[in-house]
Amino acid sequence: MRYGFTTGSCAAAAAKAAAYMLLTGKEKKEITIETPKGIAYRAKLLDIVRKEKEVRCAVEKDGGDDADITTGAWIYATVSYRQGKAQEFSIEGGQGVGRVTRPGLDQPVGSAAINHVPREMIVKEVTEVCEFADYRGSLQIVISVPGGETLAQSTFNPRLGIVGGISIIGTSGIVEPMSNRAILGTIEAELNQKRAEGCHLIAVTPGNYGLDFMKKAYGYDLDKSVKCSNFIGETIDMAAERGFQRMLLTGHIGKLIKVAGGIMNTHSREADCRMELLAAFAIREGADAQCAFDILACATTEEAIPRLAQSGKLPVVMSKIAEKICYYMEKRAGGKIQADCILYANEFGELAKSKEAETWFTLSEQEQGRQI
């Protein structure tokens, strides 16, 4: 599969090209930069506008074979002269680049959402041009993304408190197809943000399937929780490293039954023993062989739950599953986090919760300083 290049690489390439054209007076149609990964990126330059004291150009974002919402966006850099110390570069965000409004992210509140690695890449490439042109003055660099405000609505930026556009990101400079790194990076950013806001309790969910259920049952908006996708183990690791004291994991039985077997990546390609685990828990709690056979014949947990209910063992089996989920979560965290969980199914609603799950909501309310 074909890899692509990050918005950070595009911004660095555009900035280098604009600086070159400004300082040398010569036009360029292509520019090459070296990504932090060590892979060269040769970018075509678009919409070049040259003035005496300012040059602007764009690079089209190419995400390769990754399903990247920013693929096709034009990442602009405008480079101009400024007053300042020798080779001092001011890097700012223009139209379509988000601005940070909440603490805990890569950049401080009030700054353009241009992460530190892209900033370092821009400085490195522009410095190279300044040395080539024997220019020792200061430059202003503005990165912009027309249409970035609209694109941002399909990203995590609104959840993270980044307003007005997309982020200029990337640590390796390249986009790996179907990369898990971006997902883990988002989880890490959300956890960092929660800790920066003073949170010691964290709610985690694989997705928003139980959104309506949680609102109705507990008055809790799952959109406030950290979305961990299939990466439950890695999320626990990051939460423990950051000093969170308590975690509530809420999810569909089809995902979380795997955690009850100690499986910390719930993607089907990693492990898919939902029916086997469900049947084993049923037998352990006294269900007969026919019940186990019926469960094993099911294609989904939603199909299996009625079979278990018919046996009269549903409550006790789900209670034991919830207990085991918490056990394996706390084991993964090395005892640093107290774990709670809530299980649900689409047809049955809540199936089980750990003994202290409801306490979590009370403590969360208190931590946020709201009246109970």
N, C-alpha and C positions, 0 to 999 in steps of 0.2 A: 504494500500500500504506500501511496505517496504522502510524505510528510509536507507540512506547510510552514509558514513563518508567523510569528506572533505579531500582535499590534506593536509591541515594543521594538521588534526588528524593523517593522515598517517605519515607525517614527524615527528610529536612528538613521535608517537609510535616507529618508526624506530630509532630515536635518543635515546630514553630511552633504548631500547633493546641493541643498540650498546654500549652505555655507561656502561650498566650493565655488558655486556660480557667483555669489556675492563678492568673495575675496579675490577671485581670479578674473572676473569679467567674462568668463567663457561658459558657454552653455553645454550641458551634458544631457544625454538621453538615457544613460544607465549609470548605476553606481553599485559598488560592491562593498559590503561590510562583512566582518567576521562575527558570527554569533558566539555567545558564551559556550555553546556546545562545541565550538571549533569548526562548524560548518559554514562555508562562505555563502552569503546571500547576495545574488546579483539581481537588483531590482530595476525595472523600467520606470522612468520618471514621467509623470503625467501633469497636465495643466500647469505648465511652467509660466510664471509671471515674474519678469525681471525688472527691477527699478534700480535707481542709483544707490539707494541706501537700504534696500530690502529685496529679498527674493523669496518666492513661495513656489513650492512644488508638492506633488502628491505621489504616493505609492499605493497601488491597489493591494488590499489584504488578500492573501491566498492561504486558506487554511488547509490546503492539500486535500486528502480524503477524509479529514475529520469533519464531523457535522458541526461546523462553527458558525454561529449567527453573524459574526462580523466578516465572514468571507465576502469579498466583493466591495467592501467599504473602502473609500479613499481616505488614507491617512495623510494629512497635510502637515508640512512644517514651514513656518515662516521665520526666516532668520534676518535680523536687522542689527545695525550698529547701536551700541548703547554706551553711556558713560559708566565707568566703573574701574575696578582694579584690573591689572593685567590678566588676560585670559580668564576672566570671570564670566560664567555663563548663567544667565537667568532662564530657567525652563518653566514655562507656564502652560496651562490648558486653555484652549479657546473654545469655539463653538463645537458642541457635541462631545466634549470631554467632561466627564463627571467631576463633581467636587465633593470632598469628604465632609460629612456633617456629624459623624459620630466617632468616638474614640475607639482605638483598638485595631485599626487597620494599618496597612503598610505606610501610609502617609498621615500626617497630623490633621486634625480638624481644620477646615478652611483651605486646605491645599488641593490642587488639582490631583485627580486620581491617576497620576502617572507614577507607577511603582518604582522602587529604588533601582532595580536591575535595569529597566529601560532608561532611567535617568543616567545611570553609569554608562550604558551603551552610547547614549547620545553624547555625553561628555567625551568619551573615548574617541568616537569618530570625528566629532567637530574639532577636538584638539589636534588630531592627525592632520586635518585640513589646514588649521591655523599654522602648524609647523611647516607644512608644505608651502604655504603662501607667505611665510615669514610675517604673520600678523600677530601682534602681541596685545591687542586691545580686547575689549569686552563685546559680547554678543547677547542679544535676546533671542530666545527660541520659543516659539509658540506652536504647540501641537493642536490640531483641530480635526474633527471628523464630522463633516456635514451629514446630517441624518442620524447622528449618534444618540440624540435624545430618544428617537423612536426605537432604535436598536436596543437601547438600554432596558426597555420595558420587557424584553425577552431574556434578560440576564438576571443575575442575583443582585445587581446594584441597588434596586429599590429596597430590598430586604436589608441590605448592609448600610443603608443611609448614604449612598452615593447618588447625588442628584444631578440632573442636567445632561447626562450622557454616559458613554461607556468608559471603561477603565483602559489605560494603556499598560499592559501587563506582559508577563513572561519571564521565566527564570533561565531557560536554556536558549531562548531565541527561536526555537522551532516548535511546531505543533505536531505532536505525534498522533496519528490516526487512532481514534477511539481511546484517547489517553485517559487514564485514571488520575493522572497527576493533577489535572485541572479540578476534578471533583474534590480530591483530597485537599487541594489548596483552598477551595471555597469553604470546606468544613473547618479547616484550620483558621481561616479568616473570621468565620462566625464565632468560633470558640474564643479567639483572641478578643473579639469585640465584646462578648458577654463578660469576660473577665475584666476587661478595661472598664466596664460599667459597674464593676463591683459585685458581680454575681458569683455565688458559690454553689448554686444549684443550677442544673441544666436539664432541659427537656430535649429528648432526641427521638426522632421518628424516621423510618426509611422514606416516607413520603406523606402525601396529604390525603390518602384514601380514607382515613378515619376522621377527617376534618369535621364533618357534620356530626358524627357520633360524639366527638369530644366536646363540641360546643353545647350539644343538648344535654349530655350526661354530666359534664363538669364545668361548663361555662368557660372552657379553656380553648383558646385559638391556637391550633397546631401550627399556624403560620409563624408563631413566635418561637417555635422550637427549631433546633438545628436539624436540617435534613441530611441524613447520613447515607442515603442510598443503600447500597449493599455493604458498606464499609463499617460495620458495627464495631469490629475489633479495633480498627485504626482510630475510630472516633473515641472509643474508651481510652486508648493509649494517650491520645492528645489531651483529652479532658483530665486524665490523671496527672500528666506532666504539667498542666497549667494550674493545678491546685483546686479543681472543682471537688466538692465534698460529697455531693449527692447527685445521682442521675436518675431520671425517669425515662424509661424506654417504652414507647407506645407504638403498637403496630398490629397488623393483621396476623392471624394465626399462621397463615401460609408462609410468612417470612420468619416470624419469631419462633416457630416450632424448631427451626434449625439451630437457633441459639440455645435451646434447651438440650441439644445434643453436643454443645460445645463448639458449634460451627460459627465462626466469627465473620465470614464473608458469605452472604446469603444468596449470591448470584448462582443461578442454576448450573453454570458451567463449573463452579467450584464444588458444589455438593447439592444433591437433590434427594434427600431421604425423608421427605415430609411424612409420607404414609407409613414408612417403616418406624419412624420415631413415634408417631401417633399410635400405631398399633402396639408398640412396645410399652408405652405409658398405659394404654388401656389394659393390657394383660397384667401389668404390675399392680394395677388397682382392682383386679378381680374380674375383668370382663372375660367372657368365654371365648373359645377359639373361633366360633362363627363370627363374632363381632370383629375380631382381628382380621379374619379373612375378608369380611365386607369392607373394612377400612383399606386394606391393601389393594382391593379391586377398584378403589376410587381414583379418579384422575386429579382431583383437587381436594384441599382441606374443606372447602365449602360443601362439597359433596359428602365428605366423610363425617362432618359434624352431626348431621341428623342420625346417622347410623350409631354414633356414640351416644347421642341423646336417647335413642330407643333402648339402649342397654341400661339406662339409668346411671351411667358412670360419668356423664359429661362434667358435672361440677367438680368432682374429686380429681378427675384426670386433668382438667384445666388448671386447677389449683396447684397440682404437683408440677405441671409444666411451667407455670409462673414462678414457682419456687426454684426450679432448676435454671430458668433463665437468669434470675437474680444471682444464683450461685456462680454461674459461669461468667457473668459480667464482673462480679467482685473478684473472682479468681484472675480474670484478665487484667484487672486494675491493680492487682497485687495488694488488695485490701485497702487501697487508698480512697476508694469511693464506695459509698453505700448505694446499692442499686435497688430500684423499684421498677415495676413494669405493669402495663395494662394490655390485655389481649382482647381483640374483638374479631367478629366475623360479620360479613355484610348482612346476612340473613338473621343472625342471632343477636347482633349487637355485642355488648360486653360479655366475654366468656369468663374472664378471671382477672384479678389484680392481686398484686403482692400485698402483704398485711399492712405495710406503711404507705401505700400509694396515695391514699387520700391525704395523709399528713403532708406529703410533698406539696400539694396545692396550697395548703395553709401556710407552710413555711415560705413558699414562693411569693405569696401575697405579702407576707411580712417583710421579706427581703426587699421587695419593690416599694415598700413604704405605703402600701395601700391599706385602707380600712377593711377589716374582715366583716 
